[in-house]
Amino acid sequence: MKDLEASHDQFTIERRYRQSPERVFAAWADPAKKRRWFAEGEGFILDSYDLDFRVGGIERSRFRFGDGPPMTTDTFFHAIEPNWLIVCSYAMTLDRVLFSVSLATVQLKQERRATLLRYTEQAAFFGRVDGIESRRRGCAELLEKLGAEIEREERS
C-alpha cells in the first residue's frame, strides 16, 4: 500500500422520508432492520454482520459480491443523539487490502410530519480512481433501501 496515493473527497446526500425522525433513527439503531437495508442485497453474500449501536460501539460486515473477493466494513460510533445525529468512522477492505477510510455524519431533522436526512461523508481512498463517485452512488442506493425498509415496516 505504500506505493498508493491517497485521494480525499467528500459529498452530501439529502433524502426526505414521510416517517418521523424516530422511525428513521430506529432503522439505523435496530440490528435486524439495519442488516436488511444495509448489509443484505441482491447478488451479495453476507458472511457475517454485527451491530453494537452505542457510542464506542462497533458495526462489522463481512461479505462478497457474487463470486468476488471478500470485502469488509468496520465501523466505530463516535456520537449518537437519538432521533437527531449519528457520527461514525469506517474502514473498508477488498481482498484484505484497505481501500478507504471515512468519517460519516447522519443528521435527521423534523419537517412537519416527515424527516429530512442529511448524510455527509469525508473519505480517503487508496488506489481507487473512481472512489468518491462509486461511494456516492453506493450511499445513495443504501439510502433508497433505508426508505424501502421504513415503508415496509409501516405496512406491517
Buried (B, 14 or more C-beta within 10 A) or exposed (E): EEEEEEBEBEBEBEBEBEBBBEBBBBBBBBBEBBBBBBBBBEEBEEEEBEBEBEEEBBBBBBBBBEEEEBBBBBBBBEEBEEBEEBBBBBBBBBEEEBBBBBBBBBBBEEEEEBBBBEBBBBBBBBBBEEBBEEBBEEBBEBBEBBBEBBEEBEEE
